Amino acid sequence: MAVLSVRRYGDPVLRQKARPVKTITDEIRALVADMVETMHHQVGIGLAAPQVGIPLRLLVMDDGRRGIRTLVNPAIVERQGTVKAEEGCLSLPGIFAEVARSEWVRVEALDIEGAPVGLEAKGLQARVIQHELDHLDGVLFIDHLPPMARDRIKRRIQKEGLPEHSPHAFAL
């Protein structure tokens, strides 16, 4: 396993729509292992393949309750409710904002062995899934903010840059 370089805000790969994973190969399994190592090294609870420069529809997550999960080609098929909570992102270290997300989601995906999985999630797990799925579509959490708040964050990044690592424990 290896710790991969996490792409930061401004990297074009973060704005690309990721391609579906066609076949789960040994290379994909190795990438997943490296992504899990990277997520833990960065003290994150979720990581999408585009964040490590790989434009594939693949994510890993660890919400602390159910252990590590890998979702291949995930799609939200149902959602309910809305809740606001603070989010951060490994690709935008040191930046945090309140984001409205669905309170509950139902996801369909493949697991790392290629078997279909259905997952119902609420709370933090639902937030992680939605945040990481956004990465697969080239969307960052700041894109969900009102224009003035988003512009303020962008100006701050232009003026101050981004810190090397986030001081917050729950970056996605």
NORCORSUL-V602650 format. One record per backbone hydrogen bond with DSSP energy under -0.5 kcal/mol. NH is the residue of the N-H (numbers start at 0). CO is the residue of the C=O. Records with the same first field share a line. If there is no record, write none. Layout:
BEGIN
NH=CO + CO
END
This chain:
BEGIN
3=1
6=4 + 50
8=90
10=7
13=10
14=11
15=12
17=15 + 135
18=54
21=19
24=22
28=24
29=25
30=26
31=27
32=28
33=29
34=30
35=31
36=32
37=33
38=34
39=35
40=36
41=37
42=39
43=38
44=170
46=59
48=57
50=47
51=48
52=49
53=48
54=52
55=53
56=18
57=55
58=70
59=46
60=68
61=44
62=66
68=60
70=58
71=109
72=56
74=107
76=74 + 105
77=105
79=103
82=100
84=98
86=96
87=169
88=91 + 94
91=88
92=89
94=91
95=93
96=86
98=84
100=82
102=79
103=79
104=120
105=77
106=118
107=74
108=116
109=71
110=114
113=110
116=108
118=106
120=104
122=102
124=121
125=121
126=122
127=123
128=124
129=125
130=126
131=127
132=128
133=129
134=130
135=131
136=132 + 133
137=134
138=133
142=139
143=140
144=141
149=145
150=146
151=147
152=148
153=149
154=150
155=151
156=152
157=153
158=154
159=155
160=155 + 156
162=92
170=42
171=87
END
